[in-house]
Amino acid sequence: MSYSDPRSPGHKSKRPTRKQRAQKTPTQNRDVHAANGERLQKVLAAAGLGSRRSCEQLITDGRVTVDGQQVRELGVRIDPQQQSVTVDGMPIVTAQGKVYLALNKPAKVMTTMHDPEGRRDLNDFLRGREERLFHVGRLDYDTEGLLLLTNDGELANRLTHPRYGIRKTYLAEVRGQVARDVGKRLKQGIELEDGLAHADEFKVVDSLPGYSLVEITLHEGRNRIVRRMLEEVGYPVLRLVRIKFGPIDLAEQRQGKLRDLRPDELAALFEAVGL
């Protein structure tokens, strides 16, 4: 799907995102029907847009486009692996076989599918699943919260690549009352043994006798970086929870709960990394 060879000298054009491709001016009367494909309403239902009947209504209401072309006929078939679909302008992930999950990881769980020391690991939450899944990024043994799992290697690689600067937000319970200049120091950069580390955002959420609750956002993914940064400024972490990964929020998801990402969450993830 390249528009020009990105390896050629002087190449500067960027591959359009799914959203940009979906928002192109529709070609009038262009036939997007794939004779050997699947019915569009079935593809939409499989992508989590509702029942087959409600997806038929989306089509007849003119809210669905395929490769930028508005589709209103219920008999249209498409190739979900190759064609781009949007509903109300929002890109929909239609490729079959792809799995996108969010786990609220408890503490004392290894971020690995198998731990040779017999400690609790991610496989304990994936019993019965046949897909070969892998985690996006890591959370250390004692850290809780949002962890994404998928079998979409391209998305996972982009979400963890420094080039895309995907932000992660954490809630940390720390010992003591936080001084006013701590946020400024964290944003300016803290020198660690493996180099300078910066916080993108920092705020004190609550302050009680003996400890404080702070929120810190950063786009780096070095090992135990939040714990090390806060300890370096004098506030050892008592408890750490990741509450946001890019556009995905932990919200009210129960600890240990595994869920499928919603279509709007997937669209936001793909847009964040230019897919």
Buried (B, 14 or more C-beta within 10 A) or exposed (E): EEEEEEEEEEEEEEEBBBBEBBBEEBEEEEEBEBEEBBBBBBBBBBBBBBEEEEBBEBBEEEBBBBBBBBBEEEEBBBBBEEBBBBBEEBBBBBEEEBBBBBBBBBBEBBBBBEBEEEEBBBBBBBEEEEEEBBBBBBBBBEBBBBBBBBBBEEBBEBBBEEEBEBBBBBBBBBBEEBEEEBBEBBBEEBEBEEEEBEBBEBEBEEEEEEBBBBBBBBBBBEEBBBBBBBBBBEBEBEBBBBBBBBBBBBEEBEEEEBEEBEBBBBBBBBBBBBB
